[in-house]
Amino acid sequence: MSRPVRLWSALPAIVLLASCEAADAPASGAPLELTGRVVDAADIIPERIEADLTGQLSELEDRTLAQMVIVTTPDLQGRSIEEFGMALGNGWGIGDAERNDGILLIVAPNDRRVRIEVGTGLETVLTDELCAAYIDRMLPSLKQGDYLGAIMIGTDLIEARLLETSVTPVTAREMVPA
């Protein structure tokens, strides 16, 4: 998984009470524990919205087989967002191992970073350029401190792309190299 990362600036200083200590990392080697389709370690997504996003991601997986997880973390625990994303994707095993069709949308408010990680099986559908454009669409919300708005924009853009390119269970299976 390798995707563009963007740094946003001009954000007001914020204090988040949640923290993720490296010593508390799960046994999988991932810096956070996989608790569902939405892992809100930064505690920025209201429960009702988290439930809605979980349903949206479940339906997306049913329709496309691609598995997407939204991750918020108050900080990157001293790692680059690329390292953090790779550790999550590999540690959690997001997506089907044969199709390599996992997607992570990562927002780290305190480090002012956002990233879209995409498994190699979807790199022709969610290209580096397209992911960078999606992040650019999220940046105005991020700069205003509207993390939830940015997450919803990114999620909707990724979902629309997967559905418009007809990534369905049939075509996803065809993406597996022979």
Secondary structure, 3 states (H helix, E strand, C coil): CCCCEEECCCCCCCCCCCCCCHHHCCCCCCCCCCCCCEEECCCCCCHHHHHHHHHHHHHHHHHHCCEEEEEECCCCCCCCHHHHHHHHHHHHCCCCCCCCCEEEEEEECCCCEEEEEECHHHCCCCCHHHHHHHHHHHHHHHHCCCHHHHHHHHHHHHHHHHHHCCCCHHHHHHCCCC
